[in-house]
Amino acid sequence: MAKTTTPQKAAAVRQRGVTMSDVAQHAGVSRTAVSFVLNNRENASISEETRIRINDAVQALGYRPNAGARALASQRSDWYGLVTEIVTAPFAVDIIKGAQDQAWLDHRFLLIAPSDQADAVGPNQGLEDAATEKLLEQRVEGLLYAATYHRGVHVPESAHEVPTVLINCFDADGKLPSIVPDERGGGRVAVDRLLRAGHSRIGVINLDPHIPAAVGRLEGAREALAGAGLELDPELVVSGHATADGGYEAACQILDRYPQQDRPTALFCLNDRMAMGAYDAIKERGLTIPGDIAVIGFDNQELIAAYLRPKLTTVALPFEKMGALGVQTLAALTAGQPITADQQLVDCPLLERSSV
């Protein structure tokens, strides 16, 4: 018969922390029976009436299992860790959304440890090391490491203790699998769209030229032009250094370099901020978009692309899909399954608006 705990005693138990023994006493059963029910032991000979009593006791006392102890005993926690600078940055947050949604579908829980956003010098390695250690202390089954922008990274050495997958970045040492955007494919998609609209003289406002996004997007642009029997005029490629001001200045150089009959009729801007600056340069010269100059961006920064006038046609970075694929890849690794490639490329889709 159940030894039901009084409300006053239940409150006192909750204050000091409810144990499995408290649940057993409240339900009038053995601690072993409680353990079997809470751990869903299917082969345990426990009646349905007893299971109900135990679950009622759990609810009445507010019992929560000790996840750390359970992980220690089973060597499984059902947790993945995510080390990322994204929580302190305004961009790429959909990586977290994609990873979290996929983890939830897989009945996993994502623990997120923030690291400082990388700057010109590099990431805060001390904070990244500490964040990784904290996650490993929670006995996560695997780690995700996500970056705000596509680049090579050096992950903390302790990350190699568990399966680890990189998202929107790649291991500079070549040891860990990664999920990155198909920058080349995105560049090809953008210029193909301009070619289909009838443009053959296309200017390019580039990022800093040696980063992976700049290299890949420019290669894709050249491939699309080559497919149409055209070459990219090097005089029409100017760096805008990823900023709106830089995009404005680069567009001014491109537009003012040639007489009207030789001026490019389209600009491919390798990010949306530079496209925003290019809009100002075009309009200052009395030209219209897309009537005189068509413009395509890259990244799909929603607060820019959707609110420019005309709205900016752009190529989207697949942040949410990369986050989800990172979790799927990590799940395969933690299950001991082989993965198909050390680096997986995710398509960058074209989002049609009104600037072409």
N, C-alpha and C positions, 0 to 999 in steps of 0.2 A: 504494500500500500504506500502511496506517495506521502512523503513527509514534507508537505507544502510549507515553504518558508513564509513567515508573516511579512506584510508590506514593509514594516519598520526594519526587519532583519534584512530583507532584500535590498533596501536602500543602503544599509551599512555595508553589505557585501559589495554592491556596485562601487561604493566610495573607495574601498581598499583594492578593488580589482577582482573580477569574477574569475574563478578557476573552474576546471572541469569537475573537480570534486564538489564544488558548490552546486553545479548543475545536477550531479548525481544525487546529492542529498535532497535537493528540492524535488526531484522527480521520483525519489525513492527507489533508485536503481544503483547498480554498481558503476564505478568509474569506467570500467572496461566497456560496459554497454553504451555509455555516453560516447566513448571514443569510437566505437564501431559505427554508431549512427552518424556522428559528425563527419567521419571520414568515408561515409558511404560504402561500408564493407558489405558487399552484396551476399557474401557467403555466411554472414552472421545470422544465427537463429534468434532473431528478435521480433516479437510480435508487432503488428501494426499499432496496437493500442499503446505499447511501450514506446515506440518511435514517436507517437503523437505527444505522449507525456514529456519525453525528453525535449522535443522541439518547443513545446509550450514553456518548459523551464528555461530554455535558452532565451526565448522572447521575454519572459517575466524578469529575468535577472540581467538581461542586456549582455549576455556572454559573447565575446569575440575570440575566435581562435588566435593563438600566438603564432603569427605567420612565420616569425623568425625560427621558433622552435620546430615548427612543421617543416620548414625548408631544411633545417639542419638534419632532421631525422630522415627525410626522404631524399635529400640532395637535389630537390627540385623546388622552385619557388613560384613558378608560373609568372615570373616577372622578367621584363626586359628593361634594361637601362638605356637612357638616351642622354648623351653628353652633347650639348649644343650651345652655340653663341646666339642662336636665333631668338631666344626669349628676351634678349636685350637689343634686338634689331627690329626695324619695322618691316622687313622684307623676308619672304620665304617662310612665313609662319604656317603656310599650308603643308609644309613637310611634317610638322608636328601633328596637324589634323589628320593627314593621311596615315601616318604611323599609328596614331592613337585609335582611329577607327578600325584599322586592320587588326591591331592587337586585341581590341574588344571583340571583334568577330571571331578571333582565334581563342577566346577565353583567356587572354593574357592581360596583364596590367603593365602599363608603361610608367616607369619612374624617371622623371626628368631632372637632370642636374645641370644648371646653367653654367656656362663659362663666359668669360669676357668676349665681346666682339673683337675680331681680329682687326688690327690697324696696319699702317704701313710697315711697322716693325715686325709684326706677327702676333699670334695669339698669346694670351697669358698662360704660359706653360705650367706655372705653379698651380693656378686655379684649375686647369684641365686635369692635372695629376690628382689633385685633391678630390675633384668631382668624380673621377673614375674610381678612386679608392673607396669613396663613400658608397657608390653603387655596388661595388664588389663586396663590401661589408654586408650589404643586404642580400647577398647570395643570388644576384640576378643570374639568369641562365645564359644571357648573352647581352652584347652591347651594340647600340647604334651610335654613330658619331656623325653629326650633321653640320654642314657649313652653310653660311649665308650665300656665298657665291662659289662657283666652280673653281677649284684650285687643288694643288697638291698639298698634303698635310703630313705631319709627323705625329702619330697618335702616342699617348703615354704607353710606356713599355708594359705596364700592368694590364692594358687592354688585351694583350695576347694571351692572357690566362683563360679567357672564355671566347666562344665564337663572337666575332665582331664584324660588322658591316658598315661601310662608309656611305653616306648619302650626300649628293651634290658636291662631292670632293673625292679625291683618290689618294691612296697611300703612296707617298713619295718614295718609300722603300720597296714598293711592289709586292708586299706580302699579304695584304688584306683585300677581300672583294669589295667592289664599290658599285653604286648606282649613280649614274651621271646623265645629264641631258645630252641629247644628240645635237650638239651645236652645229655640226656641219650640215646635218639634215635640215635644221631650222633655217640656216642661211640659204640653202637651196630652195626651200619652200617659199621664202620671202621673195627672192629674185625671180623665181618661176612665176609668181603672181604678177610681178611688174611686167615681165615679158608677155604674159597672156593679155595684159591690158594695152599692149602695143608699144611699150617703152623699150628702147634699145640703148639709149645713152643714160646710164644710171650712175649717180654719185653715191659714195659710201662714206658715212661718218662712223669712224672706227672707235673702238675702245683703246685702252693702252695696248699696244700691238702684241705683247708677248704673253698675255694671259690666255688660258685655254679657250675662253668664250670668244675672244677676238680672233684667235687662230682658226678655230673651227668654223665660225660664222663666215669669215672671209673666204675660207676654202670652199664652203658651200656656195657662196655667191659666184665665185670663179667657175665652179663646176656647172652651175645653171647657165651662165653666159656661154661657156664652151659648148654646152649642149645645143645652143641656138646659133653656133658658129660665130660667137662674139668673144672679144677679150675685154677684161677690165682695165680701163685706162688708169695707170698709176697716179696720174694727175688729178683723178677724180676721187682718190682715197685720202681723207684727212682725218686725223685723230681728234675726237672731241673729249677724250679723257673722262667719259662716263657722266659728265655733268650737263645741266641745262645750259649754263653759260658756255661751256666748251662746244656744245652742239650748235649754239647760235653762231659762235665765231667760225666753226668749221663750215657751216652752211654759207656764211658770208663769203668765205674764201672760195668755195666751189662756185657759187652763183656769180661772183664778181670776176672770176678768172677768165671768162669767155664772153665773146659777143653773144647777143641774144640767140642767133641762129645756131650756135654751137653749145649753148647752155644745156646741161642735162635736164631731162623732163621728169626725172624721178630721183628720190633720195631713199636709200636704205640706211636707216639709223640703227646701230647695233644695240641701243637700248632706248627705252621710252623717254627717259629724261632728256637725252640728246635730241630726240624727235621734238620734244616740247620747245627746246631752244631753236630748232630749225624752223618750226612754225613761225616764230617771231621774225626770223630773218627773211622768210619768204614773203610774209605779209608786209613787212617794211618796204619791200621793193614793188609793191602794188600787184603782186602775183597772187593767184588763187590756188587753193588746194581743194580738190585734185585737178582743177581745170588746167592750170599751167604747170604745176609741179605735184606729182603724186608722192606720198610719203608712207613708208612702212617702218614700224618700230620693232622692238624685240623686248621680251620679258613679260608683257601684259601687266604692268603696274596699274592696278585698277583705278586708283585715284588720279592717274594721269590719262591713261588711254581712253577711258570712258567719258572723260569730262573735257577733253580738248574739243574745239570746234573747227573743222568737222572732227567727229570722233575718229580716233586713230586705229587704223588696221595694223595689227601687230602679231608677232609670233609669241605664243605663250610658253613660259617655262613650266614644265609639268611637275610642280612641287608636290602636290597631293599624291599623284601617282608614284613619284619617287619614294615618298614616305611609306606608302602601302607596300611597294615592291621591296623596300628595305626590310620590313617586318616579315614578309613572305620568305625572303632569302634567309633571314636569321632563323626563322622557324625550321627551314630545311636543314640548316647547319646544326642546330641544336638537336635535331632528330637523327643526325648522322647521315643525312642524304647528300649526295653529290650535287653541286650546282653547275649550271651549264657554262658559265663564263666568269672569269675573274672580274671583268668590268661589263656591266649591263647598261646599254644605251636606251634612253626613253625618248620617244618621239616628242617633238615640239610642234604643236598644231598651230595652224594659222587661224586667227580670229578676225573675220571680216567685219569692218565697220564702214567708215565713209571716206577715208583719205586716199583711196586708189580708184 
